[in-house]
Amino acid sequence: MELWMKGDNGCIISVLNLINIIIIIIIIIIIIIIIIIIIIIIIIIIIIIIIIIIIIIIIIIIIIIIIIIIIIIIIIIIIIIIIMLNKY
């Protein structure tokens, strides 16, 4: 049993067809929302990966700087010891 609705412009629209159209529109909107959410999640993951890479690079640079400083200090100490030994 179909329900019929008369539109303002005189054309007759089936209520069931209208319901089908509304369901299709809702499904399309849900799909669009899911796609947007997936895109946002991917962007967030990419940003997190970039941040982690930057942090790792910074840590490596800090370690290299510390190693260089330690080497310089050791060289200076060795030079001082050699100078002290030469004096006596």
Distance bins in CASP14 RR format, pairs under 12 A and 6 or more apart:
PFRMAT RR
TARGET T0000
AUTHOR 0000-0000-0000
RMODE 2
METHOD distances of the structure
MODEL  1
1 14 0 0 0 0 0 1 0 0 0 0 0
1 15 0 0 0 0 0 1 0 0 0 0 0
1 16 0 0 0 0 1 0 0 0 0 0 0
2 12 0 0 0 0 0 1 0 0 0 0 0
2 13 0 0 0 0 0 1 0 0 0 0 0
2 14 1 0 1 0 0 0 0 0 0 0 0
2 15 1 0 0 1 0 0 0 0 0 0 0
2 16 1 0 1 0 0 0 0 0 0 0 0
2 17 0 0 0 0 1 0 0 0 0 0 0
2 18 0 0 0 0 0 1 0 0 0 0 0
2 19 0 0 0 0 0 1 0 0 0 0 0
2 20 0 0 0 0 0 1 0 0 0 0 0
3 12 0 0 0 0 0 1 0 0 0 0 0
3 13 0 0 0 0 0 1 0 0 0 0 0
3 14 1 0 0 1 0 0 0 0 0 0 0
3 15 1 1 0 0 0 0 0 0 0 0 0
3 16 1 0 0 1 0 0 0 0 0 0 0
3 17 0 0 0 0 0 1 0 0 0 0 0
3 18 0 0 0 0 1 0 0 0 0 0 0
3 19 0 0 0 0 1 0 0 0 0 0 0
4 10 0 0 0 0 0 1 0 0 0 0 0
4 11 0 0 0 0 0 1 0 0 0 0 0
4 12 1 0 1 0 0 0 0 0 0 0 0
4 13 1 0 0 1 0 0 0 0 0 0 0
4 14 1 0 0 1 0 0 0 0 0 0 0
4 15 1 0 0 1 0 0 0 0 0 0 0
4 16 0 0 0 0 1 0 0 0 0 0 0
4 17 0 0 0 0 0 1 0 0 0 0 0
4 18 0 0 0 0 0 1 0 0 0 0 0
5 11 0 0 0 0 0 1 0 0 0 0 0
5 12 1 0 0 1 0 0 0 0 0 0 0
5 13 1 0 1 0 0 0 0 0 0 0 0
5 14 1 0 0 1 0 0 0 0 0 0 0
5 15 1 0 1 0 0 0 0 0 0 0 0
5 16 0 0 0 0 0 1 0 0 0 0 0
5 17 0 0 0 0 1 0 0 0 0 0 0
5 18 1 0 0 1 0 0 0 0 0 0 0
5 19 0 0 0 0 0 1 0 0 0 0 0
6 12 1 0 1 0 0 0 0 0 0 0 0
6 13 0 0 0 0 1 0 0 0 0 0 0
6 14 0 0 0 0 0 1 0 0 0 0 0
6 15 0 0 0 0 0 1 0 0 0 0 0
7 13 1 0 0 1 0 0 0 0 0 0 0
7 14 0 0 0 0 0 1 0 0 0 0 0
7 15 0 0 0 0 0 1 0 0 0 0 0
7 18 0 0 0 0 0 1 0 0 0 0 0
11 17 0 0 0 0 0 1 0 0 0 0 0
12 18 0 0 0 0 0 1 0 0 0 0 0
13 19 0 0 0 0 0 1 0 0 0 0 0
13 20 0 0 0 0 0 1 0 0 0 0 0
13 21 0 0 0 0 1 0 0 0 0 0 0
13 22 0 0 0 0 0 1 0 0 0 0 0
14 20 0 0 0 0 1 0 0 0 0 0 0
14 21 0 0 0 0 1 0 0 0 0 0 0
15 21 0 0 0 0 0 1 0 0 0 0 0
15 22 0 0 0 0 0 1 0 0 0 0 0
16 22 0 0 0 0 0 1 0 0 0 0 0
16 23 0 0 0 0 0 1 0 0 0 0 0
17 23 0 0 0 0 0 1 0 0 0 0 0
17 24 0 0 0 0 0 1 0 0 0 0 0
18 24 0 0 0 0 0 1 0 0 0 0 0
18 25 0 0 0 0 0 1 0 0 0 0 0
19 25 0 0 0 0 0 1 0 0 0 0 0
19 26 0 0 0 0 0 1 0 0 0 0 0
20 26 0 0 0 0 0 1 0 0 0 0 0
20 27 0 0 0 0 0 1 0 0 0 0 0
21 27 0 0 0 0 0 1 0 0 0 0 0
21 28 0 0 0 0 0 1 0 0 0 0 0
22 28 0 0 0 0 0 1 0 0 0 0 0
22 29 0 0 0 0 0 1 0 0 0 0 0
23 29 0 0 0 0 0 1 0 0 0 0 0
23 30 0 0 0 0 0 1 0 0 0 0 0
24 30 0 0 0 0 0 1 0 0 0 0 0
24 31 0 0 0 0 0 1 0 0 0 0 0
25 31 0 0 0 0 0 1 0 0 0 0 0
25 32 0 0 0 0 0 1 0 0 0 0 0
26 32 0 0 0 0 0 1 0 0 0 0 0
26 33 0 0 0 0 0 1 0 0 0 0 0
27 33 0 0 0 0 0 1 0 0 0 0 0
27 34 0 0 0 0 0 1 0 0 0 0 0
28 34 0 0 0 0 0 1 0 0 0 0 0
28 35 0 0 0 0 0 1 0 0 0 0 0
29 35 0 0 0 0 0 1 0 0 0 0 0
29 36 0 0 0 0 0 1 0 0 0 0 0
30 36 0 0 0 0 0 1 0 0 0 0 0
30 37 0 0 0 0 0 1 0 0 0 0 0
31 37 0 0 0 0 0 1 0 0 0 0 0
31 38 0 0 0 0 0 1 0 0 0 0 0
32 38 0 0 0 0 0 1 0 0 0 0 0
32 39 0 0 0 0 0 1 0 0 0 0 0
33 39 0 0 0 0 0 1 0 0 0 0 0
33 40 0 0 0 0 0 1 0 0 0 0 0
34 40 0 0 0 0 0 1 0 0 0 0 0
34 41 0 0 0 0 0 1 0 0 0 0 0
35 41 0 0 0 0 0 1 0 0 0 0 0
35 42 0 0 0 0 0 1 0 0 0 0 0
36 42 0 0 0 0 0 1 0 0 0 0 0
36 43 0 0 0 0 0 1 0 0 0 0 0
37 43 0 0 0 0 0 1 0 0 0 0 0
37 44 0 0 0 0 0 1 0 0 0 0 0
38 44 0 0 0 0 0 1 0 0 0 0 0
38 45 0 0 0 0 0 1 0 0 0 0 0
39 45 0 0 0 0 0 1 0 0 0 0 0
39 46 0 0 0 0 0 1 0 0 0 0 0
40 46 0 0 0 0 0 1 0 0 0 0 0
40 47 0 0 0 0 0 1 0 0 0 0 0
41 47 0 0 0 0 0 1 0 0 0 0 0
41 48 0 0 0 0 0 1 0 0 0 0 0
42 48 0 0 0 0 0 1 0 0 0 0 0
42 49 0 0 0 0 0 1 0 0 0 0 0
43 49 0 0 0 0 0 1 0 0 0 0 0
43 50 0 0 0 0 0 1 0 0 0 0 0
44 50 0 0 0 0 0 1 0 0 0 0 0
44 51 0 0 0 0 0 1 0 0 0 0 0
45 51 0 0 0 0 0 1 0 0 0 0 0
45 52 0 0 0 0 0 1 0 0 0 0 0
46 52 0 0 0 0 0 1 0 0 0 0 0
46 53 0 0 0 0 0 1 0 0 0 0 0
47 53 0 0 0 0 0 1 0 0 0 0 0
47 54 0 0 0 0 0 1 0 0 0 0 0
48 54 0 0 0 0 0 1 0 0 0 0 0
48 55 0 0 0 0 0 1 0 0 0 0 0
49 55 0 0 0 0 0 1 0 0 0 0 0
49 56 0 0 0 0 0 1 0 0 0 0 0
50 56 0 0 0 0 0 1 0 0 0 0 0
50 57 0 0 0 0 0 1 0 0 0 0 0
51 57 0 0 0 0 0 1 0 0 0 0 0
51 58 0 0 0 0 0 1 0 0 0 0 0
52 58 0 0 0 0 0 1 0 0 0 0 0
52 59 0 0 0 0 0 1 0 0 0 0 0
53 59 0 0 0 0 0 1 0 0 0 0 0
53 60 0 0 0 0 0 1 0 0 0 0 0
54 60 0 0 0 0 0 1 0 0 0 0 0
54 61 0 0 0 0 0 1 0 0 0 0 0
55 61 0 0 0 0 0 1 0 0 0 0 0
55 62 0 0 0 0 0 1 0 0 0 0 0
56 62 0 0 0 0 0 1 0 0 0 0 0
56 63 0 0 0 0 0 1 0 0 0 0 0
57 63 0 0 0 0 0 1 0 0 0 0 0
57 64 0 0 0 0 0 1 0 0 0 0 0
58 64 0 0 0 0 0 1 0 0 0 0 0
58 65 0 0 0 0 0 1 0 0 0 0 0
59 65 0 0 0 0 0 1 0 0 0 0 0
59 66 0 0 0 0 0 1 0 0 0 0 0
60 66 0 0 0 0 0 1 0 0 0 0 0
60 67 0 0 0 0 0 1 0 0 0 0 0
61 67 0 0 0 0 0 1 0 0 0 0 0
61 68 0 0 0 0 0 1 0 0 0 0 0
62 68 0 0 0 0 0 1 0 0 0 0 0
62 69 0 0 0 0 0 1 0 0 0 0 0
63 69 0 0 0 0 0 1 0 0 0 0 0
63 70 0 0 0 0 0 1 0 0 0 0 0
64 70 0 0 0 0 0 1 0 0 0 0 0
64 71 0 0 0 0 0 1 0 0 0 0 0
65 71 0 0 0 0 0 1 0 0 0 0 0
65 72 0 0 0 0 0 1 0 0 0 0 0
66 72 0 0 0 0 0 1 0 0 0 0 0
66 73 0 0 0 0 0 1 0 0 0 0 0
67 73 0 0 0 0 0 1 0 0 0 0 0
67 74 0 0 0 0 0 1 0 0 0 0 0
68 74 0 0 0 0 0 1 0 0 0 0 0
68 75 0 0 0 0 0 1 0 0 0 0 0
69 75 0 0 0 0 0 1 0 0 0 0 0
69 76 0 0 0 0 0 1 0 0 0 0 0
70 76 0 0 0 0 0 1 0 0 0 0 0
70 77 0 0 0 0 0 1 0 0 0 0 0
71 77 0 0 0 0 0 1 0 0 0 0 0
71 78 0 0 0 0 0 1 0 0 0 0 0
72 78 0 0 0 0 0 1 0 0 0 0 0
72 79 0 0 0 0 0 1 0 0 0 0 0
73 79 0 0 0 0 0 1 0 0 0 0 0
73 80 0 0 0 0 0 1 0 0 0 0 0
74 80 0 0 0 0 0 1 0 0 0 0 0
74 81 0 0 0 0 0 1 0 0 0 0 0
75 81 0 0 0 0 0 1 0 0 0 0 0
75 82 0 0 0 0 0 1 0 0 0 0 0
76 82 0 0 0 0 0 1 0 0 0 0 0
76 83 0 0 0 0 0 1 0 0 0 0 0
77 83 0 0 0 0 0 1 0 0 0 0 0
77 84 0 0 0 0 0 1 0 0 0 0 0
78 84 0 0 0 0 0 1 0 0 0 0 0
78 85 0 0 0 0 0 1 0 0 0 0 0
79 85 0 0 0 0 0 1 0 0 0 0 0
79 86 0 0 0 0 0 1 0 0 0 0 0
80 86 0 0 0 0 0 1 0 0 0 0 0
80 87 0 0 0 0 0 1 0 0 0 0 0
81 87 0 0 0 0 0 1 0 0 0 0 0
81 88 0 0 0 0 0 1 0 0 0 0 0
82 88 0 0 0 0 0 1 0 0 0 0 0
END
